[in-house]
Amino acid sequence: MTYSGAVKVGGPADVHELTDLMISKVAVGPMDNNSYLLRCRATGEQLLIDAAAEPDTLLRLIGDDSIASVVTTHRHGDHWQALAEVVAATGARTYAGRYDAEGIPVPTDVPVEDGDEIAVGRVRLTARHLVGHTPGSIALVYDDPHGPPHVFTGDCLFPGGVGNTHQNAEAFARLLGDVETKLFGPLPDETWVYPGHGNDTTLGAERPHLAEWRARGW
């Protein structure tokens, strides 16, 4: 089956099989959040991005091999409703952006700074600190040596625009600036984007609209 990234709450996960990494995407909870399970194909080690809701669903997805770590992309409650249960069941190490960690009720074992690397087996993810949606949101970039990069953007970048900045012009300008500088600037059009809600996209699909987003202010 070809990966589409189109998932729905109550439905099955969609699996993106890369050479070194398997990415399983599932939709959970009343706000249709995306959670992503990453598995290193060489070692079998697993990492979860956003234990958003439905701990039973996530634990079934994780399976008997458990997870070594869980990354919370930002402090908003819909992205960590299942975090306590998942950590209790797996003993996973917790990661979150340094400036959002205090807003997450489960202790953060590893506060993440811009440019920090997070390992899942032999695979390395690079954190990008993006300010505006929250003070400490992070995106995770996987620079696939066998193909285009992949980036997990939380609520900072979606098909059609950046994340909600609640009509705060300064926060919007900062978020768009960070997304342009840290994602669109260094990464190619083929980069696959996995957002915190809804369907996937690519940087190439969104890049032509950056000026339009800036002009409209959201």
Wavefront OBJ file of the C-alpha trace (Angstrom):
o trace
v 0.000 0.000 0.000
v 1.242 3.492 -0.865
v 1.521 5.867 2.086
v -0.869 8.831 1.894
v -0.789 10.267 5.419
v -4.591 10.464 5.420
v -5.762 8.968 8.721
v -8.896 9.336 10.816
v -9.729 8.838 14.473
v -10.731 5.229 15.053
v -9.095 4.097 11.834
v -5.860 2.241 11.208
v -2.397 3.736 11.189
v -0.788 4.615 7.878
v 2.820 3.457 7.558
v 5.531 5.261 5.603
v 8.344 2.796 4.979
v 11.727 4.453 4.412
v 15.049 2.690 3.959
v 16.230 3.177 7.555
v 13.030 4.273 9.303
v 9.402 3.241 9.523
v 6.896 6.000 10.336
v 3.431 5.006 11.572
v 0.867 7.805 11.705
v -2.364 7.523 13.697
v -5.125 10.032 14.478
v -6.395 10.162 18.066
v -8.678 12.157 20.326
v -11.445 14.744 20.009
v -9.167 17.278 18.292
v -8.033 14.818 15.607
v -4.392 14.875 16.693
v -1.664 13.017 14.856
v 0.750 10.809 16.771
v 3.775 9.344 15.016
v 5.654 6.170 15.924
v 9.171 6.034 14.480
v 11.020 2.718 14.319
v 14.691 2.287 13.422
v 14.789 -0.584 10.968
v 18.338 -1.580 11.935
v 17.827 -1.835 15.702
v 14.058 -1.969 16.255
v 14.237 0.954 18.702
v 11.104 3.107 18.698
v 10.259 6.734 19.470
v 6.808 8.309 19.753
v 6.073 11.895 18.716
v 3.159 13.394 20.698
v 1.312 11.053 23.061
v -1.725 13.137 22.258
v -4.713 11.059 23.426
v -6.140 7.535 23.579
v -3.320 5.794 25.478
v -4.739 2.363 24.680
v -4.596 3.124 20.954
v -1.025 4.345 21.225
v 0.120 1.401 23.321
v -1.374 -1.017 20.793
v 0.483 0.823 18.042
v 3.723 0.678 20.053
v 3.340 -3.052 20.649
v 5.518 -5.432 22.627
v 8.797 -3.776 21.611
v 7.869 -0.681 23.662
v 9.471 2.711 23.060
v 12.743 4.204 24.239
v 11.536 7.787 24.148
v 8.620 10.118 23.560
v 8.882 13.667 22.216
v 6.206 16.282 22.925
v 6.268 18.941 20.221
v 4.758 21.657 22.424
v 2.902 22.433 25.624
v -0.715 22.546 24.422
v -2.830 19.998 26.261
v -4.182 18.179 23.228
v -0.636 16.987 22.507
v 0.057 15.305 25.860
v -3.234 13.878 27.156
v -1.873 10.305 26.950
v 1.695 11.121 27.965
v 1.484 10.090 31.615
v -0.110 6.736 30.788
v 2.317 5.978 27.956
v 5.358 6.832 30.068
v 4.041 4.785 33.003
v 3.517 1.774 30.730
v 6.814 2.005 28.846
v 9.312 3.829 31.053
v 10.137 5.990 28.033
v 12.519 8.923 28.312
v 10.693 12.231 27.736
v 11.798 15.097 25.510
v 10.285 18.552 24.969
v 11.444 22.016 23.994
v 13.185 23.719 26.901
v 10.824 26.697 26.886
v 7.659 24.583 26.844
v 8.678 21.914 29.366
v 7.228 23.792 32.327
v 3.787 23.729 30.692
v 3.739 19.938 30.327
v 2.556 18.160 33.495
v 4.728 15.075 32.945
v 8.374 15.818 33.832
v 10.685 16.339 30.858
v 13.812 14.201 31.182
v 15.660 15.970 28.364
v 14.911 19.656 27.659
v 15.622 20.253 23.972
v 17.396 23.246 22.435
v 17.541 24.315 18.798
v 19.907 22.039 16.906
v 19.912 19.222 19.458
v 19.902 15.683 18.115
v 17.498 12.995 19.308
v 18.333 9.395 18.461
v 16.026 6.539 17.593
v 18.346 3.607 17.155
v 20.839 4.556 14.435
v 18.617 7.326 13.091
v 19.169 10.929 14.172
v 16.527 13.648 14.353
v 17.477 17.323 14.591
v 15.285 19.621 16.682
v 14.308 23.047 15.417
v 12.997 25.569 17.949
v 10.085 27.504 16.423
v 8.638 30.412 18.404
v 5.133 31.835 17.995
v 2.559 29.095 18.399
v 4.104 28.516 21.825
v 7.401 29.758 23.305
v 9.123 26.398 23.012
v 7.620 24.438 20.109
v 10.002 22.104 18.341
v 9.989 20.494 14.915
v 12.014 17.344 14.256
v 13.956 16.984 11.012
v 15.077 13.615 9.666
v 17.653 14.159 6.931
v 17.225 10.836 5.155
v 20.518 9.800 3.502
v 18.552 7.772 0.944
v 16.009 10.378 -0.124
v 14.394 13.721 0.701
v 14.181 14.974 4.299
v 11.178 14.453 6.549
v 10.014 16.985 9.150
v 7.529 16.620 12.002
v 6.164 20.117 12.593
v 3.723 19.815 15.497
v 1.351 22.772 15.224
v 3.859 25.137 13.595
v 3.278 24.288 9.937
v 0.266 22.798 8.167
v -1.012 22.546 4.607
v -2.093 26.110 3.918
v -0.262 28.014 6.629
v 1.598 28.227 9.899
v 0.091 27.432 13.283
v -2.410 29.554 15.162
v -0.903 32.661 16.769
v -4.268 33.977 18.040
v -4.178 37.182 15.971
v -0.969 38.282 17.683
v 0.936 40.024 14.901
v 4.292 39.785 16.659
v 3.889 36.054 17.360
v 2.795 35.443 13.760
v 5.789 37.309 12.344
v 8.136 35.355 14.615
v 6.618 31.989 13.732
v 6.595 32.626 10.002
v 10.144 33.923 10.223
v 11.349 30.858 12.104
v 9.574 28.504 9.711
v 11.089 30.292 6.727
v 14.591 30.424 8.210
v 14.802 26.986 9.813
v 12.637 24.846 7.525
v 12.006 26.429 4.114
v 15.487 27.949 3.952
v 17.699 24.884 4.419
v 15.354 22.138 3.241
v 14.365 21.257 -0.338
v 10.921 21.284 -1.901
v 10.725 17.480 -1.700
v 10.782 17.585 2.121
v 7.805 15.648 3.498
v 5.893 17.497 6.245
v 4.041 15.625 9.008
v 1.845 18.075 10.989
v 0.211 17.755 14.390
v -3.295 17.586 12.873
v -4.654 16.649 9.455
v -3.005 15.630 6.219
v 0.651 15.735 5.282
v 2.180 18.096 2.759
v 5.572 18.996 1.292
v 7.612 22.171 1.554
v 7.368 22.490 -2.211
v 3.571 22.545 -2.090
v 3.599 25.323 0.511
v 6.600 27.429 -0.544
v 4.780 29.412 -3.293
v 2.298 30.688 -0.692
v 4.716 32.156 1.870
v 4.230 35.727 0.652
v 0.459 35.227 0.666
v 0.569 34.032 4.291
v 2.673 37.024 5.301
v 0.273 39.432 3.585
v -2.850 37.981 5.191
v -1.254 37.817 8.661
v -2.128 34.240 9.577
l 1 2 3 4 5 6 7 8 9 10 11 12 13 14 15 16 17 18 19 20 21 22 23 24 25 26 27 28 29 30 31 32 33 34 35 36 37 38 39 40 41 42 43 44 45 46 47 48 49 50 51 52 53 54 55 56 57 58 59 60 61 62 63 64 65 66 67 68 69 70 71 72 73 74 75 76 77 78 79 80 81 82 83 84 85 86 87 88 89 90 91 92 93 94 95 96 97 98 99 100 101 102 103 104 105 106 107 108 109 110 111 112 113 114 115 116 117 118 119 120 121 122 123 124 125 126 127 128 129 130 131 132 133 134 135 136 137 138 139 140 141 142 143 144 145 146 147 148 149 150 151 152 153 154 155 156 157 158 159 160 161 162 163 164 165 166 167 168 169 170 171 172 173 174 175 176 177 178 179 180 181 182 183 184 185 186 187 188 189 190 191 192 193 194 195 196 197 198 199 200 201 202 203 204 205 206 207 208 209 210 211 212 213 214 215 216 217 218
